[in-house]
Amino acid sequence: QVYLVESGGGLVQAGGSLRLSCAASGNIFRISVMGWYRQAPGKQRELVASIARDASTNYADSVKGRFTISRDNSKMTVYLQMNSLLPEDTGVYYCKAVYTAKAYWGQGTQVTVSS
Protein backbone atom coordinates (compact mmCIF):
# COMPACT_ATOMS: atom_id res chain seq x y z
CA GLN A 1 0.00 0.00 0.00
CA VAL A 2 1.18 3.52 -0.83
CA TYR A 3 -0.13 6.71 0.74
CA LEU A 4 0.25 10.10 -0.91
CA VAL A 5 -0.17 13.52 0.68
CA GLU A 6 -0.17 16.63 -1.50
CA SER A 7 0.43 20.19 -0.42
CA GLY A 8 1.17 23.59 -1.91
CA GLY A 9 -1.99 24.48 -3.78
CA GLY A 10 -3.68 27.84 -3.49
CA LEU A 11 -4.84 30.98 -5.23
CA VAL A 12 -2.43 32.91 -7.41
CA GLN A 13 -2.65 35.59 -10.06
CA ALA A 14 -1.86 34.85 -13.67
CA GLY A 15 1.88 34.97 -14.22
CA GLY A 16 2.59 33.83 -10.70
CA SER A 17 4.16 30.66 -9.37
CA LEU A 18 3.29 27.79 -7.07
CA ARG A 19 5.16 24.72 -5.91
CA LEU A 20 3.30 21.51 -5.22
CA SER A 21 4.71 18.70 -3.10
CA CYS A 22 3.65 15.08 -2.84
CA ALA A 23 5.06 12.92 -0.08
CA ALA A 24 4.74 9.16 -0.37
CA SER A 25 4.72 6.71 2.53
CA GLY A 26 4.14 3.02 2.94
CA ASN A 27 5.73 0.63 0.46
CA ILE A 28 7.75 3.34 -1.24
CA PHE A 29 10.87 1.52 -2.28
CA ARG A 30 9.40 -0.04 -5.38
CA ILE A 31 7.54 3.02 -6.62
CA SER A 32 8.49 3.42 -10.25
CA VAL A 33 6.73 6.44 -11.69
CA MET A 34 5.30 9.43 -9.88
CA GLY A 35 3.37 12.18 -11.51
CA TRP A 36 0.89 15.01 -11.37
CA TYR A 37 -2.51 15.08 -12.99
CA ARG A 38 -5.12 17.80 -12.95
CA GLN A 39 -8.84 18.00 -13.39
CA ALA A 40 -10.67 21.18 -14.29
CA PRO A 41 -14.42 21.50 -13.68
CA GLY A 42 -16.34 19.56 -16.29
CA LYS A 43 -13.21 18.08 -17.82
CA GLN A 44 -11.42 14.77 -17.62
CA ARG A 45 -8.36 14.28 -15.50
CA GLU A 46 -5.23 14.83 -17.57
CA LEU A 47 -1.53 14.22 -17.19
CA VAL A 48 0.52 17.30 -16.33
CA ALA A 49 3.94 15.77 -15.77
CA SER A 50 5.53 12.53 -14.67
CA ILE A 51 8.96 11.41 -13.54
CA ALA A 52 10.42 7.94 -13.42
CA ARG A 53 12.84 6.57 -10.85
CA ASP A 54 15.73 7.26 -13.25
CA ALA A 55 14.59 10.92 -13.38
CA SER A 56 13.33 10.76 -16.96
CA THR A 57 10.39 13.14 -17.35
CA ASN A 58 7.31 13.60 -19.45
CA TYR A 59 5.24 16.80 -19.76
CA ALA A 60 1.95 17.78 -21.28
CA ASP A 61 2.51 20.13 -24.21
CA SER A 62 0.50 22.84 -22.48
CA VAL A 63 2.96 23.10 -19.59
CA LYS A 64 6.30 22.54 -21.30
CA GLY A 65 8.69 25.36 -20.50
CA ARG A 66 6.59 26.54 -17.56
CA PHE A 67 6.39 23.58 -15.19
CA THR A 68 9.19 21.46 -13.81
CA ILE A 69 8.78 18.13 -12.07
CA SER A 70 11.46 16.80 -9.76
CA ARG A 71 11.85 13.94 -7.36
CA ASP A 72 13.74 13.28 -4.15
CA ASN A 73 14.08 9.52 -3.90
CA SER A 74 15.55 9.68 -0.39
CA LYS A 75 12.36 11.35 0.82
CA MET A 76 10.15 9.76 -1.84
CA THR A 77 8.72 13.17 -2.52
CA VAL A 78 7.86 14.62 -5.89
CA TYR A 79 7.60 18.33 -6.59
CA LEU A 80 5.92 20.35 -9.30
CA GLN A 81 7.27 23.85 -9.77
CA MET A 82 4.69 25.85 -11.71
CA ASN A 83 5.74 29.17 -13.21
CA SER A 84 3.99 31.62 -15.52
CA LEU A 85 0.65 30.25 -14.43
CA LEU A 86 -2.37 30.78 -16.65
CA PRO A 87 -6.07 30.78 -15.75
CA GLU A 88 -6.43 27.55 -17.74
CA ASP A 89 -4.06 25.87 -15.26
CA THR A 90 -6.85 26.05 -12.70
CA GLY A 91 -8.02 22.72 -11.36
CA VAL A 92 -7.53 20.08 -8.73
CA TYR A 93 -4.04 18.64 -8.94
CA TYR A 94 -3.59 15.00 -8.00
CA CYS A 95 -0.42 13.13 -7.27
CA LYS A 96 -0.10 9.61 -8.63
CA ALA A 97 2.36 6.86 -7.84
CA VAL A 98 2.80 3.58 -9.66
CA TYR A 99 3.85 0.64 -7.49
CA THR A 100 4.06 -2.88 -8.87
CA ALA A 101 1.92 -1.78 -11.82
CA LYS A 102 -0.83 -0.45 -9.55
CA ALA A 103 -1.73 3.22 -9.39
CA TYR A 104 -2.24 5.12 -6.15
CA TRP A 105 -3.70 8.62 -5.91
CA GLY A 106 -3.54 11.45 -3.45
CA GLN A 107 -6.56 13.40 -2.28
CA GLY A 108 -5.84 16.37 -4.54
CA THR A 109 -4.97 20.00 -3.96
CA GLN A 110 -6.78 22.96 -5.50
CA VAL A 111 -4.91 25.38 -7.73
CA THR A 112 -6.76 28.50 -8.78
CA VAL A 113 -5.22 31.04 -11.14
CA SER A 114 -7.04 34.34 -11.41
CA SER A 115 -6.85 36.52 -14.49
N, C-alpha and C positions, 0 to 999 in steps of 0.2 A: 504494500500500500504506500502511496505517495501523497503527501499533503502539501498544498501550495497556498501561500499567503501573499497577496499583492498589496502594494502600497504606492503612494505617490500621485494619485490622481487629484484632480481639482479643476478649478475654473481659471482660465487664462485668456488674455486677449490675443487676437490674431497677431502672429509674428513672435509670440512669446515661446517659452520653453518649459518643458516638464520632464522629470525623470521618474520612470516607473521602476519599481523593484519587485521581484518575485522570489521569495525564499522557499526552498523545498525542504521537506523533512520526511522521515520515514526511510523507506528503502531507496536511498538516493544514489547509491554507488553504481547502479546499473542504468541510471537515466541516460538515454542517448541524446535525444533532441529536446530542446526547450524552445518555446516560442511565445509570441504575443499575437493574439487575435483581437479583433474588435467587432462590435455589433452596433450599428446605428439604428435608431427607431425605424421600424418597418422594413429593415433590410436583413439579409442573411449575415451570419458571422463570417468574417473574412480574415485571411492571414495578413498580418502586418509584417512580421519578421520572425525568423527562426535561426537558431544557432545549434550546431552539432557539438559533440564532445571535443572534436578536433578543431573547434572554433570556426569551421566553415559556416558561412551565413547565407541567408536568402531573404530578399526583401520584396514587398509588393512594389510595383512600378510607381505607385502614387506617393510613396514615402522615400524612395531612393534619393540620396543626397541631403535628406532632412533628418532622418531617424538613424540611430545607430544602436544595434543590439550588441551586448557583451555578456560575458559569463565568467563567474568566479567559481571554478570547480571545487576549491577548498571549502567554500561556504555554500556550494550548490545554490547560488543565487544568480539570477539573470536580470539584467537591467535593460531598459529601453530609454535612451536619451532622445527626446523629441524636440527638435528645433524648428523654427519658422512655421509654427503651427498655423493651420488653416481651419476655418469653421467646419469644413467637411471632415476634419479629423475627429470631430465630436462623436462620442459613443462610449459604450462600456468596453473596457479593455480587459481581456482575459488572458491569464497565463496558462500555458499548456506544457505538460511534460510527458514524454514517451518513455515508458519503462516496460521492458520485455514485450514490446509491440502493443502495449495497452496505453491508452491516453488518459491522463488525469488533468483536471481543470481546477483553477482557482475560482473564487467567488465573484471576481470581477471588481474593477475599480472605474469609477466614472471620470471621464475626461470631457470637459466642456470648453470649447473655444468660441469666444464671442467675437463678433465682427466689429 
